[in-house]
Amino acid sequence: MKQEISANSEGSYEMLVFSHLRWGFVYQRPQHLISRLSKSFKVLFIEEPIAFHEEERNTFDLEVINTQLHVLKPRCSEIAGIADILKQFLSRRHFPIGWFYSAAFSELLGDFEFERVIYDCMDELSLFRGANPQLVRQEKFLLSEADFVFTGGKSLYEAKKEHHQQVFCFPSSVEREHFESVEQDLTLPADIEPIKKPIVGYFGVIDERINLELLHDVAQLRPNVNFVMIGPLAKIEEQDLPREKNIHYLGMKNYKDLPAYIAAFNIAMMPFALNDATKFISPTKTLEYMAAGKPIISTAIKDVERDYRDCISIVNGPEEFSTAIDKFLDAKELKTGEKYKEILDSTSWDQTAMKMEKIIKRKVGA
């Protein structure tokens, strides 16, 4: 829903969120947390600039998610131009909370005043392909201005605590009941239903973090297994994808539909490359796969290996991947169910948002 709202109608915003990820993209950490926090704080979620025609310069779209959460989509050439758009839209310059998902927005701190500045660091964006070389400098500035820093995993926590005294580790969590719905008698979507089992599946962004060579090699090793990749492409092209008869790319799916897709998986996979872009990741899908009760095969991502190696299969190379497939397909039942339950009982997005809110309210004095 797009709606024009006058500057006078926004006076009650309590939190401005600056995000490099779009609200309508893959549903992940920002959407989980901000949707929950918006129950206590009225939020304006501000995205990176969108493409525009010249006559649209310095305009914006405003999407009303609900009365407590609005998404602003600015049209300008660079992030610095967002300040002029916000000054058109916002009737004041002072707000209780400024929440940053990317240091690229830190230059806007000179245009607005916040009682508290939060940096929720979910990735080491400076190590991603095509990253602006200014990000390192921008993050240094944001860290100097932030009142506290939240991190999306232990590796990020260990890195950021060296540069800030108020760092809190809030690893990726899960909306457990959503993925546990795979246990219900779900109708398989039309694009996955014809694919023959066994299926080894992945959902998430398909970008430079995926080991495409590994996917190709294990698909060749196991022509009797179908490999399903669900998610949008980012920073890679269609021609970069390995093409085998048993590799299926189904594109981006709505978050609400994911349980119906994962219900078709025999095994869930995380075929991540071990490179700069994955050095600090803590994949949200790990817990989502667990909630769905699926056996998991993953490459040796640091945060995954040290926290979950006793209940998922960590592999190095296509031969180990193929062996792990056999192990899970031959098993009559998943022996890690109790371990999954123990892990899932200790976390949820609701718990994470509640803990963050407690910190925020203590700091802000709300």
C-alpha positions as CSV (number, residue, x, y, z in Angstrom):
1,M,0.0,0.0,0.0
2,K,1.4,3.4,-1.0
3,Q,0.1,6.5,0.6
4,E,0.9,10.1,0.6
5,I,1.2,11.4,4.2
6,S,1.7,15.1,5.0
7,A,4.7,16.3,7.1
8,N,2.4,17.1,10.0
9,S,1.2,13.5,10.3
10,E,4.7,12.1,11.1
11,G,5.2,14.0,14.3
12,S,5.1,10.9,16.5
13,Y,7.9,8.9,15.0
14,E,10.1,7.7,17.8
15,M,12.6,5.6,15.8
16,L,14.3,6.3,12.4
17,V,15.8,3.1,11.0
18,F,18.3,3.4,8.2
19,S,18.7,0.1,6.2
20,H,20.7,-1.1,3.2
21,L,18.1,-3.9,2.9
22,R,14.7,-3.2,1.5
23,W,11.7,-4.0,3.5
24,G,10.2,-6.0,0.6
25,F,13.4,-8.1,0.0
26,V,14.1,-11.4,1.7
27,Y,12.5,-11.4,5.1
28,Q,15.3,-11.4,7.7
29,R,16.8,-9.7,10.7
30,P,15.7,-6.1,10.1
31,Q,12.1,-7.2,9.3
32,H,11.9,-9.6,12.3
33,L,13.2,-7.1,14.8
34,I,11.8,-3.8,13.6
35,S,8.3,-5.2,13.1
36,R,8.4,-6.4,16.8
37,L,9.9,-3.2,18.1
38,S,7.3,-1.1,16.2
39,K,4.7,-2.4,18.7
40,S,6.4,-0.1,21.3
41,F,8.0,2.6,19.1
42,K,6.5,4.3,16.0
43,V,9.0,3.6,13.3
44,L,10.1,5.2,10.0
45,F,12.1,2.6,8.1
46,I,14.3,4.4,5.5
47,E,15.8,2.4,2.6
48,E,18.6,3.1,0.3
49,P,17.7,5.3,-2.8
50,I,15.6,3.7,-5.5
51,A,16.0,4.3,-9.3
52,F,14.2,7.4,-10.6
53,H,13.5,9.6,-13.6
54,E,15.0,13.0,-13.4
55,E,11.6,14.7,-12.8
56,E,11.2,12.5,-9.7
57,R,14.5,13.6,-8.1
58,N,14.2,14.3,-4.4
59,T,10.7,12.7,-4.1
60,F,9.8,9.5,-2.3
61,D,7.3,6.7,-1.9
62,L,5.9,5.9,1.5
63,E,4.6,2.5,2.2
64,V,2.3,2.1,5.3
65,I,2.9,-1.3,6.8
66,N,0.6,-0.5,9.7
67,T,-0.1,2.6,11.9
68,Q,3.2,2.0,13.8
69,L,5.5,1.2,10.9
70,H,6.1,3.2,7.7
71,V,8.7,2.5,5.0
72,L,10.2,5.5,3.1
73,K,11.7,4.9,-0.3
74,P,13.7,7.9,-1.4
75,R,14.6,8.9,-4.9
76,C,18.0,10.6,-5.0
77,S,21.4,10.1,-6.4
78,E,23.2,9.1,-3.2
79,I,22.6,8.5,0.5
80,A,23.5,12.1,1.4
81,G,20.5,13.2,-0.6
82,I,18.2,11.4,1.7
83,A,18.7,14.3,4.2
84,D,16.9,16.8,1.9
85,I,14.0,14.3,1.3
86,L,13.6,13.7,5.1
87,K,13.6,17.5,5.7
88,Q,10.7,17.8,3.3
89,F,8.8,15.0,5.1
90,L,9.8,15.4,8.7
91,S,8.7,18.5,10.7
92,R,11.5,18.1,13.2
93,R,15.1,17.1,13.5
94,H,15.2,15.5,16.9
95,F,14.2,12.0,17.6
96,P,14.6,9.5,20.5
97,I,16.3,6.7,18.5
98,G,18.4,6.5,15.4
99,W,18.9,2.8,14.3
100,F,21.5,2.0,11.7
101,Y,21.9,-1.2,9.7
102,S,24.7,0.2,7.5
103,A,27.4,2.7,8.3
104,A,26.8,4.2,4.8
105,F,24.0,6.2,6.4
106,S,26.2,7.6,9.1
107,E,26.8,10.9,7.2
108,L,23.1,11.7,8.0
109,L,24.0,12.0,11.7
110,G,25.0,15.6,11.0
111,D,21.4,16.4,9.8
112,F,19.5,15.0,12.7
113,E,19.8,14.6,16.5
114,F,19.0,11.4,18.3
115,E,18.9,10.8,22.0
116,R,20.5,7.5,21.4
117,V,22.2,6.0,18.3
118,I,22.1,2.2,17.8
119,Y,24.2,0.2,15.3
120,D,22.7,-3.2,14.7
121,C,25.6,-4.8,12.8
122,M,24.3,-7.9,11.0
123,D,27.1,-8.3,8.4
124,E,30.6,-7.0,7.7
125,L,29.4,-5.1,4.7
126,S,32.9,-3.7,3.8
127,L,33.9,-7.2,2.8
128,F,31.1,-7.7,0.4
129,R,31.6,-7.6,-3.4
130,G,31.3,-4.1,-4.8
131,A,31.4,-2.5,-1.3
132,N,32.1,1.2,-1.2
133,P,35.7,1.7,0.0
134,Q,34.5,4.5,2.3
135,L,32.5,2.0,4.4
136,V,35.5,1.3,6.8
137,R,35.8,5.0,7.5
138,Q,32.1,5.5,7.8
139,E,31.8,2.6,10.3
140,K,34.6,4.0,12.4
141,F,32.6,7.3,12.6
142,L,29.4,5.4,13.3
143,L,31.0,3.5,16.1
144,S,32.3,6.7,17.6
145,E,28.8,8.1,17.6
146,A,26.8,5.0,18.6
147,D,25.6,4.6,22.2
148,F,25.6,0.9,21.8
149,V,26.2,-1.8,19.2
150,F,24.2,-5.0,18.6
151,T,25.8,-7.7,16.6
152,G,24.2,-10.5,14.6
153,G,26.6,-13.2,15.7
154,K,29.6,-14.1,17.9
155,S,32.3,-13.5,15.3
156,L,30.9,-10.0,14.7
157,Y,30.8,-9.5,18.5
158,E,34.4,-10.4,18.9
159,A,35.4,-8.0,16.1
160,K,33.3,-5.0,17.2
161,K,34.0,-5.3,21.0
162,E,37.6,-4.2,20.2
163,H,36.2,-0.8,18.9
164,H,33.3,0.0,21.3
165,Q,32.7,-0.5,25.0
166,Q,28.9,-1.1,24.8
167,V,28.5,-4.1,22.4
168,F,25.8,-6.7,22.9
169,C,25.7,-10.0,21.1
170,F,22.3,-10.9,19.7
171,P,22.7,-13.8,17.3
172,S,20.2,-14.5,14.5
173,S,17.1,-16.1,15.9
174,V,13.9,-17.8,14.6
175,E,10.2,-17.5,14.4
176,R,9.9,-21.1,15.5
177,E,6.1,-21.7,15.1
178,H,6.3,-20.5,11.5
179,F,8.7,-23.2,10.4
180,E,7.3,-25.9,12.6
181,S,4.2,-25.6,10.4
182,V,6.0,-28.0,8.0
183,E,4.8,-30.8,10.2
184,Q,1.2,-30.0,9.1
185,D,-0.2,-31.4,5.9
186,L,0.9,-28.6,3.6
187,T,0.2,-28.5,-0.1
188,L,3.4,-28.4,-2.0
189,P,3.8,-25.4,-4.3
190,A,3.3,-26.1,-8.0
191,D,7.0,-25.4,-8.9
192,I,8.5,-27.8,-6.4
193,E,5.8,-30.5,-6.4
194,P,7.0,-32.2,-9.6
195,I,10.6,-32.3,-8.6
196,K,11.5,-35.9,-7.6
197,K,12.9,-36.7,-4.2
198,P,15.4,-36.9,-2.6
199,I,15.6,-33.1,-2.5
200,V,18.5,-31.2,-0.9
201,G,17.3,-27.6,-0.6
202,Y,18.4,-24.1,0.2
203,F,16.6,-20.8,0.7
204,G,18.1,-17.3,1.0
205,V,19.9,-14.8,-1.2
206,I,22.1,-16.4,-3.9
207,D,25.2,-14.2,-4.2
208,E,29.0,-14.3,-3.8
209,R,28.6,-16.1,-0.5
210,I,27.4,-19.3,-2.2
211,N,30.0,-21.8,-3.3
212,L,28.6,-22.4,-6.8
213,E,31.5,-24.7,-7.7
214,L,30.7,-26.9,-4.7
215,L,27.0,-27.0,-5.8
216,H,28.0,-27.9,-9.3
217,D,30.4,-30.6,-8.3
218,V,28.1,-32.3,-5.8
219,A,25.2,-32.2,-8.3
220,Q,27.5,-34.1,-10.7
221,L,28.5,-36.6,-8.1
222,R,24.9,-37.2,-7.2
223,P,22.7,-37.2,-10.3
224,N,20.0,-39.1,-8.5
225,V,19.6,-36.2,-6.0
226,N,17.8,-33.0,-6.9
227,F,19.2,-29.7,-5.6
228,V,16.7,-26.8,-5.1
229,M,17.9,-23.2,-4.7
230,I,15.2,-20.8,-3.6
231,G,15.9,-17.1,-3.4
232,P,16.8,-14.0,-5.5
233,L,20.2,-13.3,-7.2
234,A,22.3,-10.5,-5.9
235,K,25.6,-9.3,-7.3
236,I,25.9,-12.3,-9.6
237,E,24.3,-13.0,-12.9
238,E,22.2,-15.9,-14.3
239,Q,25.2,-17.0,-16.4
240,D,27.3,-17.4,-13.2
241,L,24.9,-20.2,-12.0
242,P,25.9,-23.8,-12.5
243,R,23.5,-25.6,-14.8
244,E,22.8,-29.3,-14.3
245,K,19.6,-31.2,-14.9
246,N,19.3,-31.8,-11.1
247,I,19.8,-28.2,-10.0
248,H,16.6,-26.2,-9.9
249,Y,16.4,-22.4,-9.3
250,L,12.9,-21.4,-8.2
251,G,13.5,-17.7,-7.5
252,M,12.5,-15.5,-4.6
253,K,9.5,-16.7,-2.5
254,N,7.4,-14.9,0.1
255,Y,8.4,-15.6,3.7
256,K,4.9,-16.9,4.5
257,D,5.3,-19.6,1.8
258,L,8.7,-20.9,2.9
259,P,7.3,-23.7,5.1
260,A,5.5,-25.2,2.2
261,Y,8.8,-25.3,0.2
262,I,11.0,-26.7,3.0
263,A,8.3,-29.4,3.6
264,A,9.5,-30.9,0.3
265,F,13.2,-31.0,1.4
266,N,14.7,-34.2,2.6
267,I,17.8,-32.3,3.6
268,A,18.5,-28.6,4.0
269,M,21.8,-27.2,3.0
270,M,24.1,-24.1,3.5
271,P,26.7,-24.4,0.7
272,F,28.5,-21.2,1.7
273,A,31.9,-20.3,0.2
274,L,34.6,-19.6,2.7
275,N,35.6,-16.1,1.7
276,D,35.7,-12.5,3.1
277,A,31.9,-12.1,2.7
278,T,31.2,-15.1,4.9
279,K,33.9,-14.6,7.5
280,F,31.5,-13.1,10.0
281,I,28.1,-14.4,9.0
282,S,25.7,-16.2,11.4
283,P,23.0,-17.5,9.0
284,T,19.4,-17.1,10.2
285,K,18.4,-20.1,8.1
286,T,20.3,-22.5,10.4
287,L,17.7,-22.2,13.1
288,E,14.8,-22.0,10.6
289,Y,16.0,-25.3,9.1
290,M,16.1,-26.7,12.7
291,A,12.6,-25.5,13.5
292,A,11.4,-27.3,10.3
293,G,13.1,-30.5,11.7
294,K,15.4,-31.0,8.7
295,P,18.8,-32.5,8.7
296,I,21.4,-29.9,7.8
297,I,24.6,-30.0,5.7
298,S,26.8,-26.9,5.9
299,T,30.3,-25.8,4.9
300,A,32.6,-24.7,7.8
301,I,31.2,-21.3,8.5
302,K,32.8,-20.3,11.8
303,D,29.7,-19.4,13.8
304,V,27.9,-22.4,12.5
305,E,30.7,-24.9,13.2
306,R,31.5,-23.8,16.7
307,D,27.9,-23.6,17.9
308,Y,26.2,-26.4,16.0
309,R,28.8,-29.0,14.8
310,D,27.4,-31.6,17.1
311,C,23.9,-31.6,15.5
312,I,24.6,-30.7,11.8
313,S,27.0,-32.1,9.2
314,I,30.0,-29.9,8.5
315,V,31.6,-30.7,5.1
316,N,34.7,-29.7,3.2
317,G,34.3,-30.4,-0.5
318,P,31.9,-32.3,-2.7
319,E,32.9,-35.8,-1.6
320,E,32.2,-35.1,2.0
321,F,28.9,-33.4,1.0
322,S,27.9,-36.5,-1.0
323,T,28.8,-38.8,2.0
324,A,26.7,-36.6,4.3
325,I,23.7,-36.9,1.9
326,D,23.9,-40.7,2.2
327,K,24.2,-40.6,5.9
328,F,21.0,-38.5,6.3
329,L,19.0,-40.4,3.6
330,D,19.9,-43.8,5.2
331,A,18.9,-42.6,8.7
332,K,15.5,-43.8,9.7
333,E,15.0,-40.8,11.9
334,L,16.8,-37.5,12.8
335,K,18.8,-38.3,15.9
336,T,19.4,-34.6,16.6
337,G,15.8,-33.7,17.4
338,E,16.4,-33.2,21.1
339,K,19.5,-31.1,20.4
340,Y,17.4,-29.0,18.0
341,K,14.7,-28.6,20.7
342,E,17.3,-27.5,23.3
343,I,18.7,-24.9,20.9
344,L,15.3,-23.6,19.8
345,D,14.0,-23.4,23.4
346,S,16.7,-20.9,24.2
347,T,15.9,-18.3,21.5
348,S,13.3,-16.5,19.5
349,W,12.9,-13.2,17.7
350,D,10.4,-12.3,20.3
351,Q,12.9,-12.8,23.1
352,T,15.6,-10.9,21.2
353,A,13.4,-7.9,20.5
354,M,12.3,-7.9,24.1
355,K,15.9,-7.9,25.4
356,M,16.8,-5.1,22.9
357,E,13.7,-3.1,24.0
358,K,14.7,-3.4,27.6
359,I,18.2,-1.9,26.8
360,I,16.7,0.8,24.6
361,K,14.1,1.9,27.2
362,R,16.7,1.9,30.0
363,K,19.1,4.0,27.8
364,V,16.5,6.3,26.4
365,G,14.5,6.6,29.6
366,A,11.2,5.7,27.9
